[in-house]
Each structure stands twice: as C-alpha cells, then as structure tokens.
Amino acid sequence: MPSLNENNQREADAHVAEPDFSALSPEAVINAVEGALGADCTNVCRPLSSYINRVYEVGLGAGGFVVAKFYRPGRWSRDALQDELDFLAELHAAEVPVVPPLPGRDGALLHALGHTQFAVFPKKGGRPLDEPGVDAWPSLGRLIGRMHAVGARHSPRDRITLHPDVATEMHLDFILDSNTIPEALREEYTWAVEDLIEHIGPLFDAVPMLRVHGDCHRANILHRPGEGFHLLDFDDMAVGPAVQDLWLILPDRLARARREMDGLLVGYDTFLEFPRETLSLIEPLRAMRYIHYTAWCALQKADGGFARLAPGWGTSEFWRQEIADLARQRQEIDDALDANR
C-alpha cells in the first residue's frame, strides 16, 4: 500500500496522469539492468506480479537471476526512493534479514531509465508467512526489534510521518481534491475524518517516532527454510511509532490477541525496549489505515488504475459505508482507551 508523501500531494494537485511504462520492453529492461550492474544478462526477462510497480526477473550471464523493480512514476520522490534503499542497505549491513538492493557499477542503489527510477535486487525464494505457531511470535518480535534498532539511528529524507495531524490530514486533502465523493456526502465524510483526527491526534503527541516498515503484514514477511524470517517490500516505509509494525501481524484485535502480542514483545525487548503505553495507538492507527487506503484507491483512480478498484468503489453506497465504518472504528478506539484506563 504505497504511501502518499508531500511529493505525491504535489503530483495529485497537478492531476496525475497515467504513468507510462510503455518503454519497458524486455530488451529495454535487460539493457537497463546490464547498464546498472555492468554485468551481462541472458535474454530471460520474465514479468512478476506487482500491484503498483513493474517488476521483472532477469537472467545473468554468469548464472542466477536478479529482480529489477521499476517504480511507478509520481508515487515517490527520488529522495523517498533513496530512503527505502538506504534503509535496506543499513539493515543488511546490520545483519537484519532483508533483501538488499544490489549496488551498481558506480556504487549507486537507485538507477534511472528515462523518467522511471529502478533498483535491482538478488532473487530470493521462500514462502509468505502463514499462521505463525506459538514459537514464531518471539522470533517475529526479535526481527522487528532488530529492524527498529537500526531505524532509530536517524531520520529519512522524504517519508511520511504517521501522525494524524500530518498523514491523515494529507490523505483527507487528497481524497477531497480527487473529487470522488458525491457532493451530498462530502461534508459528512469530511466531518467524520476531521472529528477522528481531532480525537486521536493528541494521543500521538510526544510518542517516540522512528523509521518503520509501515506495512508489516504477513504477506511482507518471507520464510526461508534454514534462514528464518525475512522482511520484504519497504515501499511504505515511514516515520512512526514502533507499534505500527506489530499490530498488522496480529490475528485479531489486541483484546483477543494478547498471547500473540506478548510473544512479540518478549522477542522485541531482546533488542530494543518496547514502549508499552503505545499499545493504545493500535485502534487509532487502524482508523488511519482506513483513510490511507481510501486515499490510495483515489490515487489508483487518478492514474488510471480502475481495474484495481473493487466493484462499486466511489458510489454513494460506498461512501456511506466508509462513514459508517469510521463511526464504528471511533467507538472501538473509545472502548480500547476505556479498557486501558
């Protein structure tokens, strides 16, 4: 779920046109990889599944394969892309299990083919994390704790901050500017989001923030036999509270997933002390994710991704449901806060 950063907001204000990937022929991809790495490639160039970007498996003349990831134009600034790749390189240097970008022959991690930025990664096999067993939760906690120990070292250049006053305000502005809300429901939806921001914003004040994965759900955790868990897909890297990278893994809301959370925290504390008081941010972060996802869908529509939207997206019925969902989530937030008092 790619983030909208300030660069994305500027692009949205300029009415983003559908990104042009037409130049990415197999020959162009192979030539781009050869130019970036300074290594010969075979004629193998297979497209891989990717929702937003364009990703290809490319054969190397010396044997093996690499994966070339061409980032969707207009979604991230160059600095934001460099943030992602630098974070991965730092994590790899600290022996945190990730799939790091391969340095080019000039040492660069980010390359360009025309106006399209791309990076090249080693190919890694494995399977996405399914339902973790009891013993897996401390291991996952250690993995995330190790990541955050590196993430706390410094701030990124151009990544969104997961504070309602910043991220959710930006997402609301994007949604309103997209003109996807029927006029009759525009005011009600705006009020629902602004009321939520006002309600939860103070909860994030003075909360420690660091570089986080941002979209750390199970599909972005790879299990490699003999090597354990690896973290994948740092597109949504952000500055946020540590709990952002824990709650998405849970099988249920916190009240019904205490055992799993306890396992995560036991592992996490091995490398970094987790601020327990920020567990109260889980339901506010869930509400923010609702709005983030709506903004992401609006961006999909703006750049021509109609086929990636659910049937009925943007109808009056859809927006009424969104308003109702936000009202229910606001109650969930209040119930969770009351339970923690």
N, C-alpha and C positions, 0 to 999 in steps of 0.2 A: 504494500500500500504506500506508494511514493508520497513523500511529504511535500507540502506547499511551503516554500520559503519565500523570503522577500523578493527574490528574483522571479519566482513563479507568479507572485502577485502582480509584478510589473508586466509580465507576459500576459496575464489574464486581462489586465486593464487595456492592453493593446489588442485584445480579441485574438487569442492564439489560433493560428491556422493549423490545419492538419499537418503533423510532422511528415517530412518527405524521406522515406527510407528507400526510394526507388534506385538510388545509386549503389545499393548493397547487393550487387550481383555476386555470385560465387567467386568469380575472378577478382572483383574488387576487394572482397573480404580477404582472400588469400594474399593478394598483393599488400594489403594494409598490414596484415599480421607479419609477413616477411619483412616489410619495411620497418615495423616497430621493433621486432626482435632481432633483426639481422640474421635470420635463420631461414633456410629453405623449407618450404612446405610441399606436401604432396598435393594432388588435385582433389583430395577429400575435403568437402565443406558441407556439413550437414546442419540445417537449421534445428534449433532446440526450442522447446516450449518456453515462451516468456510472454507475460501478460502485457507488459508496457514497452520493454526494450526489444532489441533484436539480438539474439544470441546464437552463436554458431560453434560447432565442433570442427576443428581444423586439424588435419594430419600434419605431422612434422616429418621432414625428410629423414631425420636421424632416428625416427621411431617415436611412437607415442602420439598423444593428442593434446591440444590446448583448447581452451574455450575463450572465444572473443565476444565480449559484451559491448554492444553499441547502444549508448544511452539515448533515450528518447529526447530529441531537441526540445528546449523550452521547459523541461521539468526541473532541471537543476542548473545552477550557475557552475562555471568552471571551478570556482573555489569550493563549492559544495561537493562536487565530484572528487576534488583533490582531498577534501576532508575524509571521505569514505575510504579512499585508497590508502591514505596515510595512516588512518586508524587501523586498517587491516595489517599494514606493514608493521606497525608498532606492536600489535597483538602477536603477530607471528614471531617477531624478534624476542618477545617475552615468553615464547613457547606456549601461548594460548592457542588451542586447536581451531584454526580458521583456514580458509583457502585464500592465501595472499595473492595479490597481483604480481605478475612477473615483471621485473624491471626491463625496460627496453635497452637497446644497444647504447643509448645515450643516458641510461640510468633513470629515465622518466617512467612513471607508472601510468600516466594518462596521455593518450595519443589522440590524434585528430585525423579524420578522413573527411575533407571538406569542412562542413559546419557540424559534423557529427563527432562527438567525443567517444572514445572507446578505451577499454582496458583488456588485457589478456591474462588469463588465469590457467594454472595447471588443471587438467581434468582429474576430478576426484569422484570415485564411486561411493556407494553407500545407500542407505535407505532412510527416509524420513522417520522421525521419532513417532512411534505409535503410543499406546497407553503405557506410560512408564510403570515398572514394577516398584515395589517398596524400596528396594536398594538403589533405584535410579535417582530418586529425588535429591539425596545429598550430593551425588555426583553432578547433577544439573546445577545445584546451588554453588558448588565449587567452581564450575565452569563460568557461571555468570559473575561470581565474586572475583575471579581472576580477570575477567574482561573489565569489570568496573575499576579494579585496582589500576589498570592501565588507563582507562577512560578518565580517571580523576586527575591525571597528570597535568593536563592543560585543556583549554577551550578550543573548539573548532573555529574556522573562519566564517562559515556561512551556513549554519544549520539552525533549524527552528528550535525555539525553547518551548518545552511542554508546560507552559503556564497558561491558564485560561485567558488571562489578560493579553497574552501575546498570540499563542497558537489558535485558540478558539475564536478570538476576535477576528483574526486574519481569515480563518475558514468561513466565518459568517459573512464577512465582507465579500469573499469570493463567491459564495452562494448567491448573495443578493445581486452582485454585479453580473452573474451569469444569466439572470432573467429566466430562471427555470421554475420559479414559484408562481402559481396563479395569483393574480392581484388580490383576489378575495381572501387568500390565506397568507399573504406576505407579512402583514402586520402581526398576525397571531404567531407565526413561526419565529419572526424576529424577536417578539417579546419572550417566547419560551426560551430561546437561546440566551438572550441578554439577561434574563432573570437567573438562569443557571450560572452564567459567568459571574454575576454579582454574588450569588450564593456560595460558590465554591472557590472563587478567586482568593479570598483571604487564607484558605487552607494551605495554599502553596507558598505564601509569603514566608521567607526565612527557611524554607526547605532546602537542604543541600542539593545542588544540581551538578551533574557530571555528564560526560559523553556516554550515551546508552545506545544499544542496538535499535530500540524504538519499535520493532515489530517482531519481538522474540516469541513467536508462537511455535508450535511443534513442527510445522512444515518447514521452518527455517532452522531446524536442528537435525543434523545428519548423524546417523550412527554408522561407524565404520568398524567392521569386525576386527578385533585386536587392537583398535586405537581409541575406542570410546566415542564420545560425542564431539561433533564439530559444529560451530556456528556458521550459518550461511546468510547471504543476502542482507547487506548493510545499507541498502538503498534508503531506508527510513531512519538512518542514524540521526540522533537528535541530542539536544541538551535537556536533561530531565531528571526526575527523581529516580533513584535506584529501583523502586518498586515497579516501575513501568516494565522492566524486563523480567519480572517474576509473575505478575498476575495473569498474563496471557497464556502461560503454560498450564495453569491450574485447570482441573476438570470441571469446576463448578465455582460458584461464588464462595468467597472466603469462609463464610459461616459453615459451609458444607465441604470445605476442603482444608480444614485445619491441619490434618495429618500431613498432607502433601506440602503445605506451606512450612510446617515445622521442619520437614526434611530438607526443603530448600534452604532454610535459614541456618540449619546446622552446618550444611556444606558451605554456604556463603561466608559465614563468620570465620571460616578457616583462613580466609584471605583478606577479608575486609569486614569491619563491624557494620552490620545492617541496622539502620535507624528504624526501630520497631514502630515508632509513632507514625511513620509514613504509610503503614498498612491502611490507615484511614483514607488514603488517597485512591484506593483501588476503584471504588464506585465512581468518584469524580472523574478519574481517568477513563473509565468505561464510557461515561457520558460524553467526554471529549472525543473519544474514538467514534462514537455515533456521528458526531458532527463532522469530524475529519473525513469519515467515509462518504458522507453526503457530498462534501466539497470535492473529494476525489472523483466521485461519479459525475459531478457537474463539469469537472475538468475533462473527464473522458468524453463527455458530450461535446465540449467546446473544441476538442481536437479530432473529432470525427469518430470516436470510439463507440458508436451507438450499439454495435453488436455485442459489446462487453457489458451492457447495462441489462438489468433484469427487466422482463416484460412489465410494462406499466410504470416504469420509473418516470417521475416527473408529472404524473397525473394528479388531479385534485385528491383522489383517494390515497395516493402515495404520500402526499404532504400531510394529510390529516393523520395518517398512521404515524408519520415522523413526529408530529406534535404530541400525539398520544404516548408514543414511546419515550419521549423526553420527559413528559409528566410522570410516567411510571418510574423512570430512572431517577428523577429528582426525589421521589418517595423512597426509593432504595437507598439513596445517599443519606437521607434523614434517618432511616431506620438503622443503617450501619453506624452512623455517628452516635445515635442514642445508645446503641449496644456497647460502644466503646467508652462511654462516659462513666 
